[in-house]
Amino acid sequence: MDLKLYQKYKLAESYLESLSNLTQENFFTGNADPNFFFKRAKFLLKLAGNPDQAYKIIHIAGTSGKGSTVNNIANVLQNAGHKIGTHYSPFVSVSTEKIQINKRFIPITDFIALVDEMKPIINQCYNKMGVPSYFEVWMIMALLYFKQQKVDYVVLETGCGGRFDASNAVKKTLFSIITNIGLDHTFILGDTIEKIAFEKAGIIRRGGKVLTTATQPNVIKLFTKICKEKNAKLEIVRSEDPNKALAFRVGELLKIDDNIIQKSLNQKISIPARFEIVKHKPTIIFDGAHNPDKIKYLTSNLKSFFCHPEPVKRSTRPKVHLICALGDKKNPKDVFKSLKTLADKVYITRFTNPFRKNCDLKQLKAAFIGKPTQTFLDPNQALAAAVKSAKPSDIILITGSFFLCSDLRKQFISEEKQLEQRTNFPK
C-alpha cells in the first residue's frame, strides 16, 4: 500500500470528522430548530454551485429498507447502461463507501481533492450559518462529485426523516420513494406513526411521482392527502419483497426492458452489515438493524437461515450468540423484542464512536431478562468471548448498531483491503 497516499487520505478523513469539535447545535438532540439545519443545507448546496441540477435524482425515505432499495434501483439502472451515483449513510468499514459510482467507492485521490475543494465552501458556510454537520458536508461532497463525474442518475437516501433532511435541499427529484413507516428517531420525528409519516412525506414534490410500500391505512390516507395538495401522483406498491418491487417499478417507469430489470434483481448484491456473513464455523453475521422494524426483518431472515441448506428441527437448530449495542434515545425492550426468543447467549456491549451516545448498558441488559448475559465495555472482548463460547455449528450475530458493526467488522475485512478492492488503491 502507498503509505504516503494513505496518510493523506486519513488526514482528509480526520478533517471532516474534526468539524464536530466546533460549537454547534446538534440535529440529534431533538430540541434544536430543524428548519435552521435545512436552510443551512440549502446554503451549502448553493455555495457548491447547485450541483444537484446536473442529473436526475431518485429520492428515498422510509424507516427501513432504504439501503436495499437504493442498491436495487442502482443495479437496475446500471445494467441498463447508465452511470449511477449513490450516497450512503452511515458507512460501515471505510468512509469512502459513502460516495459510490456504479458500485465503486470514490478513488482516494479524488476524495482528497474533493475535501480540499470543500474546505473554502465549509469556511464560507461557517462564517454565515455556523459549521455544517458531518452528514451535510458528505452529502454536498457526493452531489458535487457526481456532477464532476457526469453521472446520469443519483439515487439519494435520506439521513433522518425527510421534510428537514439535508438531502431534501435538492431542487428537483424524478421520483419520491417512501419504503415503509415505523417507530424510529421518535425524539426527532415524533412519537406516533402519523407524525413520522408526515415527516417522511416531506420529500414529496409538487407535481411529482410518489411510490410507497407503506401499508398502514392511516399512513396511506395521509400520503393521499399530501399528494392531492401538491398535485403529485401516488402509487402504492404491494409485494412480499417490497424493496425489489420498488426497483422493478422504477425500471418500468423509466422504460427499461423487463428482462434487464429481472436479471438485475436476481443478482446477489452484497451490502455491508445487512445480514452479511463474514465467516463460517462458527457462522458470523453482521446486521446494522437498530429499530423494531429492522430487527423484526432480521429475525425473519435468521429464521429462514436456520432452514438452509436443509430444514432442521427447532430443537437441533444452531445456538445464537447475540452481540448487541444500541444508541441512546431507543427503548431496548421494544427494539429487541422479536429477536430475544432466538438468542441463546447475549453479550451486551457498546460502540466506540465518540460522536454518538450508547444507551445505558444496564437498561440494555434488562431487555434480555431470562437469557444468559454478559456485559463488556470493550466490543472486541465481547466478540472474543462469543467466539470462545461458540461451537463450529453455532451463529454469532452482531447487531443493534451500524457503529458496532463498524467496530468489529474490521477484524474480518480490513480497511486497507476494502480500499484496495473497491477503489483501485495502489498497493
C-alpha positions as CSV (number, residue, x, y, z in Angstrom):
1,M,0.0,0.0,0.0
2,D,1.2,3.5,-0.8
3,L,1.6,4.8,2.8
4,K,2.1,8.5,1.8
5,L,-1.2,8.4,-0.1
6,Y,-2.9,6.6,2.8
7,Q,-1.7,9.2,5.2
8,K,-3.2,12.0,3.0
9,Y,-6.5,10.0,2.9
10,K,-6.5,9.7,6.7
11,L,-5.8,13.5,7.1
12,A,-8.7,14.3,4.8
13,E,-11.0,12.0,6.7
14,S,-9.8,13.4,10.1
15,Y,-10.6,16.9,8.9
16,L,-14.2,16.0,8.2
17,E,-14.6,14.2,11.5
18,S,-13.0,17.1,13.4
19,L,-15.6,19.6,12.3
20,S,-17.8,18.3,15.1
21,N,-15.5,19.7,17.7
22,L,-16.6,23.2,16.9
23,T,-19.5,24.6,18.9
24,Q,-22.8,23.8,17.1
25,E,-26.4,22.8,17.6
26,N,-26.9,19.1,17.1
27,F,-29.8,17.9,15.0
28,F,-29.8,14.7,17.1
29,T,-30.6,16.4,20.3
30,G,-34.1,16.8,19.1
31,N,-34.6,20.2,20.7
32,A,-33.0,22.4,18.0
33,D,-34.8,24.1,15.1
34,P,-34.8,21.6,12.2
35,N,-35.6,24.3,9.7
36,F,-32.3,26.0,10.5
37,F,-30.4,22.9,9.5
38,F,-32.4,22.6,6.4
39,K,-31.7,26.2,5.4
40,R,-28.0,25.6,6.1
41,A,-28.0,22.6,3.8
42,K,-29.6,24.7,1.0
43,F,-27.0,27.4,1.6
44,L,-24.2,24.9,1.5
45,L,-25.6,23.5,-1.8
46,K,-25.7,27.0,-3.3
47,L,-22.1,27.6,-2.2
48,A,-21.1,24.4,-4.1
49,G,-22.8,25.7,-7.2
50,N,-26.0,23.7,-7.0
51,P,-24.5,20.5,-8.5
52,D,-27.8,18.6,-7.9
53,Q,-29.2,20.2,-11.1
54,A,-26.8,18.3,-13.3
55,Y,-28.5,14.9,-13.2
56,K,-31.8,13.1,-12.3
57,I,-32.4,12.3,-8.7
58,I,-34.4,9.4,-7.2
59,H,-35.0,10.3,-3.6
60,I,-35.7,7.6,-1.0
61,A,-37.0,7.9,2.6
62,G,-38.5,5.4,5.0
63,T,-37.9,3.8,8.3
64,S,-36.2,0.7,7.0
65,G,-35.2,-0.8,3.7
66,K,-33.7,2.4,2.2
67,G,-30.3,0.9,1.7
68,S,-31.6,-2.2,-0.1
69,T,-33.9,-0.1,-2.2
70,V,-31.0,2.2,-3.2
71,N,-28.9,-0.8,-4.2
72,N,-31.7,-2.5,-6.2
73,I,-32.6,0.6,-8.1
74,A,-28.9,1.5,-8.8
75,N,-28.3,-2.1,-10.0
76,V,-31.3,-1.9,-12.5
77,L,-30.2,1.5,-13.9
78,Q,-26.5,0.4,-14.1
79,N,-27.4,-2.8,-16.0
80,A,-29.5,-0.6,-18.4
81,G,-26.3,1.2,-19.3
82,H,-26.5,4.3,-17.1
83,K,-23.8,5.9,-14.9
84,I,-25.2,5.9,-11.3
85,G,-24.2,7.8,-8.3
86,T,-25.2,6.6,-4.8
87,H,-24.7,8.2,-1.4
88,Y,-24.9,6.1,1.8
89,S,-25.0,7.0,5.5
90,P,-23.6,5.8,7.8
91,F,-20.6,3.9,6.4
92,V,-19.5,0.6,7.9
93,S,-15.9,0.0,7.1
94,V,-14.3,2.9,5.2
95,S,-15.7,6.4,4.9
96,T,-15.3,6.5,1.1
97,E,-18.1,3.9,0.8
98,K,-20.4,6.8,1.4
99,I,-19.8,8.0,-2.2
100,Q,-20.1,5.4,-5.0
101,I,-20.4,5.4,-8.8
102,N,-21.5,2.1,-10.3
103,K,-20.7,0.3,-7.0
104,R,-17.1,1.7,-6.9
105,F,-16.0,3.8,-3.9
106,I,-14.7,7.2,-4.8
107,P,-11.0,6.9,-5.6
108,I,-8.7,8.0,-2.8
109,T,-7.0,10.7,-4.9
110,D,-10.4,12.1,-5.9
111,F,-11.6,12.0,-2.3
112,I,-8.5,14.0,-1.1
113,A,-9.0,16.6,-3.9
114,L,-12.7,16.8,-3.1
115,V,-12.1,17.5,0.6
116,D,-9.7,20.3,-0.4
117,E,-12.3,21.7,-2.7
118,M,-14.9,21.7,0.1
119,K,-12.7,23.5,2.7
120,P,-13.4,27.1,1.5
121,I,-17.1,26.2,1.0
122,I,-17.2,25.0,4.6
123,N,-15.4,28.1,5.7
124,Q,-18.0,30.4,4.0
125,C,-20.9,28.4,5.5
126,Y,-19.3,28.6,9.0
127,N,-18.9,32.4,8.7
128,K,-22.6,32.9,7.9
129,M,-24.6,29.9,9.3
130,G,-22.1,28.0,11.5
131,V,-20.2,24.8,10.9
132,P,-22.2,22.3,8.8
133,S,-22.8,18.9,10.1
134,Y,-20.8,15.8,9.1
135,F,-23.8,14.5,7.2
136,E,-24.4,17.8,5.4
137,V,-20.8,18.0,4.3
138,W,-20.7,14.4,3.0
139,M,-24.0,14.9,1.1
140,I,-22.8,18.0,-0.6
141,M,-19.5,16.4,-1.4
142,A,-21.3,13.5,-3.0
143,L,-23.6,15.7,-5.1
144,L,-20.6,17.8,-6.2
145,Y,-18.6,14.7,-7.2
146,F,-21.4,13.2,-9.1
147,K,-21.6,16.4,-11.2
148,Q,-17.9,16.3,-11.9
149,Q,-18.1,12.6,-13.0
150,K,-21.2,13.4,-15.1
151,V,-23.5,10.7,-13.8
152,D,-26.9,10.1,-15.4
153,Y,-28.8,9.4,-12.2
154,V,-28.3,9.8,-8.5
155,V,-30.1,7.5,-6.0
156,L,-30.2,9.6,-2.9
157,E,-31.1,8.2,0.6
158,T,-32.3,10.5,3.4
159,G,-30.4,10.5,6.6
160,C,-33.2,11.1,9.1
161,G,-36.9,11.9,8.3
162,G,-37.4,13.8,5.1
163,R,-39.0,17.2,5.5
164,F,-36.0,18.8,7.1
165,D,-33.4,16.3,6.0
166,A,-30.3,17.8,4.3
167,S,-30.9,15.6,1.2
168,N,-34.3,17.3,0.7
169,A,-32.4,20.5,-0.1
170,V,-32.0,19.4,-3.7
171,K,-34.1,21.4,-6.1
172,K,-35.9,18.7,-8.1
173,T,-36.3,14.9,-7.9
174,L,-37.5,12.4,-10.5
175,F,-39.3,10.1,-8.0
176,S,-40.0,10.3,-4.3
177,I,-39.9,6.9,-2.8
178,I,-41.0,6.1,0.7
179,T,-40.3,2.5,1.7
180,N,-42.2,1.9,5.0
181,I,-43.1,3.7,8.2
182,G,-42.2,2.5,11.7
183,L,-41.2,3.9,15.0
184,D,-37.6,5.2,14.9
185,H,-35.9,8.5,15.8
186,T,-39.1,9.3,17.7
187,F,-37.3,12.0,19.7
188,I,-36.8,13.9,16.4
189,L,-39.6,12.9,14.2
190,G,-42.5,12.4,16.6
191,D,-43.8,9.6,18.8
192,T,-46.6,8.3,16.6
193,I,-46.7,6.6,13.2
194,E,-48.7,9.5,11.8
195,K,-46.2,12.1,12.9
196,I,-43.3,10.1,11.5
197,A,-45.2,9.6,8.2
198,F,-45.7,13.3,7.9
199,E,-42.0,14.0,8.2
200,K,-41.1,11.3,5.7
201,A,-43.7,12.7,3.3
202,G,-41.8,15.9,3.3
203,I,-39.8,14.6,0.3
204,I,-42.9,14.6,-1.9
205,R,-42.5,17.3,-4.6
206,R,-45.2,19.4,-6.2
207,G,-46.3,17.7,-9.4
208,G,-44.1,14.7,-8.7
209,K,-44.3,11.0,-8.8
210,V,-44.5,9.1,-5.5
211,L,-44.0,5.4,-4.9
212,T,-44.6,3.8,-1.5
213,T,-44.7,0.3,0.1
214,A,-46.3,1.7,3.3
215,T,-49.2,-0.5,4.5
216,Q,-50.9,1.3,7.3
217,P,-54.3,2.7,6.2
218,N,-53.8,6.0,8.2
219,V,-50.4,6.5,6.5
220,I,-51.8,5.9,3.1
221,K,-54.6,8.3,3.9
222,L,-52.1,10.9,4.9
223,F,-49.9,10.4,1.8
224,T,-53.0,10.6,-0.4
225,K,-54.0,13.9,1.2
226,I,-50.5,15.4,0.8
227,C,-50.2,14.2,-2.8
228,K,-53.6,15.8,-3.6
229,E,-52.4,19.1,-2.1
230,K,-49.2,19.0,-4.1
231,N,-50.8,17.7,-7.3
232,A,-48.5,14.7,-7.1
233,K,-49.3,11.2,-8.3
234,L,-49.2,8.5,-5.6
235,E,-48.7,4.8,-6.5
236,I,-48.9,2.1,-3.8
237,V,-46.6,-0.9,-4.5
238,R,-47.6,-4.2,-2.9
239,S,-45.2,-7.1,-2.8
240,E,-43.8,-9.7,-0.4
241,D,-40.4,-8.3,-1.4
242,P,-41.1,-4.5,-1.3
243,N,-37.6,-3.3,-1.8
244,K,-37.2,-5.2,-5.1
245,A,-40.7,-4.3,-6.1
246,L,-39.9,-0.6,-5.8
247,A,-36.9,-1.1,-8.0
248,F,-38.9,-3.1,-10.6
249,R,-41.5,-0.3,-10.8
250,V,-38.8,2.4,-11.2
251,G,-37.4,0.4,-14.0
252,E,-40.8,0.1,-15.7
253,L,-41.5,3.8,-15.4
254,L,-38.1,4.5,-17.0
255,K,-39.0,2.1,-19.8
256,I,-36.2,-0.3,-19.1
257,D,-36.6,-3.7,-20.6
258,D,-38.2,-6.2,-18.2
259,N,-35.5,-8.8,-18.8
260,I,-32.8,-6.3,-17.7
261,I,-34.9,-5.4,-14.6
262,Q,-35.5,-9.0,-13.7
263,K,-31.9,-10.0,-14.3
264,S,-30.7,-7.1,-12.1
265,L,-33.0,-8.0,-9.2
266,N,-31.9,-11.7,-9.4
267,Q,-28.3,-10.7,-9.0
268,K,-26.9,-11.2,-5.5
269,I,-25.9,-7.8,-4.0
270,S,-23.7,-7.9,-1.0
271,I,-24.4,-4.9,1.3
272,P,-22.1,-4.3,4.2
273,A,-23.7,-5.1,7.6
274,R,-27.0,-6.2,6.0
275,F,-27.2,-9.8,7.0
276,E,-23.6,-10.1,5.9
277,I,-21.9,-13.4,6.6
278,V,-18.1,-12.9,7.0
279,K,-17.1,-16.3,8.4
280,H,-18.2,-19.9,8.9
281,K,-17.6,-22.4,11.7
282,P,-19.0,-20.6,13.6
283,T,-21.1,-18.5,11.2
284,I,-20.6,-14.8,12.0
285,I,-23.2,-12.4,10.7
286,F,-23.2,-8.6,10.8
287,D,-26.5,-6.7,10.6
288,G,-26.9,-3.0,11.4
289,A,-30.6,-3.3,12.3
290,H,-31.4,-0.7,15.1
291,N,-35.1,-0.3,15.3
292,P,-38.1,-2.6,15.9
293,D,-39.0,-3.0,12.2
294,K,-35.4,-3.7,11.1
295,I,-34.9,-6.2,14.0
296,K,-38.1,-7.9,13.1
297,Y,-36.9,-8.3,9.5
298,L,-33.6,-9.5,10.7
299,T,-35.3,-12.1,12.9
300,S,-37.3,-13.3,9.9
301,N,-34.0,-13.7,7.9
302,L,-32.4,-15.5,10.7
303,K,-35.3,-18.0,10.9
304,S,-35.0,-18.6,7.2
305,F,-31.3,-19.1,7.5
306,F,-31.9,-21.9,10.1
307,C,-33.6,-23.8,7.3
308,H,-30.6,-23.8,4.9
309,P,-29.1,-25.8,3.4
310,E,-31.7,-28.1,4.6
311,P,-34.6,-27.9,7.1
312,V,-33.6,-28.6,10.8
313,K,-35.8,-29.2,13.8
314,R,-36.0,-26.3,16.2
315,S,-34.6,-28.5,18.9
316,T,-31.4,-29.0,16.9
317,R,-31.1,-25.5,15.4
318,P,-27.7,-23.8,15.9
319,K,-27.3,-21.7,19.0
320,V,-27.3,-18.0,18.6
321,H,-24.7,-15.9,20.3
322,L,-26.1,-12.3,20.2
323,I,-23.6,-9.4,20.5
324,C,-25.6,-6.2,20.7
325,A,-25.3,-2.5,21.3
326,L,-27.9,0.3,20.8
327,G,-27.9,4.1,20.5
328,D,-29.5,6.2,23.2
329,K,-33.0,7.6,22.7
330,K,-34.2,4.0,22.0
331,N,-36.1,1.5,24.1
332,P,-34.1,-1.8,24.1
333,K,-37.2,-3.9,25.1
334,D,-39.1,-2.6,22.1
335,V,-36.2,-2.9,19.7
336,F,-35.1,-6.4,20.5
337,K,-38.5,-7.9,21.4
338,S,-38.8,-10.1,18.2
339,L,-35.1,-11.3,18.4
340,K,-35.0,-12.1,22.1
341,T,-36.6,-15.6,21.7
342,L,-33.8,-16.7,19.3
343,A,-30.9,-15.6,21.4
344,D,-29.2,-18.3,23.4
345,K,-26.5,-16.2,24.9
346,V,-26.3,-12.4,24.9
347,Y,-23.2,-10.3,25.0
348,I,-24.1,-6.7,26.0
349,T,-21.6,-4.1,24.8
350,R,-21.3,-0.6,23.2
351,F,-20.0,1.0,20.1
352,T,-16.9,3.2,20.4
353,N,-17.9,6.1,18.0
354,P,-17.3,9.2,20.2
355,F,-19.9,11.3,18.4
356,R,-22.9,9.2,19.2
357,K,-24.1,8.0,22.6
358,N,-24.9,4.5,23.6
359,C,-28.0,3.5,25.6
360,D,-27.4,2.6,29.2
361,L,-26.0,-0.9,29.3
362,K,-27.9,-1.9,32.4
363,Q,-31.1,-0.9,30.6
364,L,-30.0,-2.9,27.5
365,K,-29.3,-6.0,29.7
366,A,-32.7,-5.7,31.3
367,A,-34.2,-6.2,27.8
368,F,-32.9,-9.8,27.9
369,I,-34.1,-10.9,31.3
370,G,-34.2,-14.7,31.4
371,K,-31.3,-15.1,29.0
372,P,-27.7,-15.7,30.0
373,T,-26.0,-12.3,29.6
374,Q,-22.5,-10.8,30.0
375,T,-21.6,-7.2,29.7
376,F,-18.4,-5.8,28.1
377,L,-17.3,-2.2,27.8
378,D,-14.9,-3.3,25.0
379,P,-16.8,-4.7,22.0
380,N,-13.7,-6.6,20.9
381,Q,-13.8,-8.5,24.2
382,A,-17.5,-9.3,23.6
383,L,-16.6,-10.8,20.2
384,A,-13.7,-12.8,21.7
385,A,-16.0,-14.2,24.4
386,A,-18.6,-15.2,21.8
387,V,-16.0,-16.9,19.6
388,K,-14.6,-18.8,22.5
389,S,-18.0,-20.0,23.6
390,A,-19.5,-20.8,20.2
391,K,-19.3,-24.2,18.6
392,P,-18.5,-24.5,14.9
393,S,-22.2,-25.1,14.2
394,D,-23.3,-22.0,16.1
395,I,-24.1,-18.5,14.9
396,I,-22.6,-15.3,16.2
397,L,-24.9,-12.3,15.3
398,I,-23.6,-8.8,15.7
399,T,-26.5,-6.2,15.6
400,G,-28.2,-3.2,17.1
401,S,-26.0,-0.5,15.5
402,F,-24.0,0.1,12.3
403,F,-21.4,1.7,14.6
404,L,-21.0,-1.6,16.5
405,C,-20.7,-3.4,13.1
406,S,-18.0,-0.9,12.1
407,D,-16.1,-1.6,15.3
408,L,-16.0,-5.3,14.8
409,R,-16.2,-5.9,11.0
410,K,-12.6,-4.6,10.6
411,Q,-11.4,-7.8,12.3
412,F,-12.6,-9.7,9.2
413,I,-12.4,-7.2,6.4
414,S,-9.7,-4.6,6.9
415,E,-9.9,-1.0,5.9
416,E,-6.8,-1.5,3.7
417,K,-8.4,-4.5,1.9
418,Q,-11.6,-2.5,1.3
419,L,-9.7,0.4,-0.2
420,E,-7.6,-1.8,-2.4
421,Q,-10.6,-3.9,-3.7
422,R,-13.2,-1.1,-4.1
423,T,-11.2,1.9,-5.1
424,N,-8.2,0.5,-7.0
425,F,-6.0,1.9,-4.3
426,P,-2.4,1.4,-5.3
427,K,-0.7,-1.5,-3.4
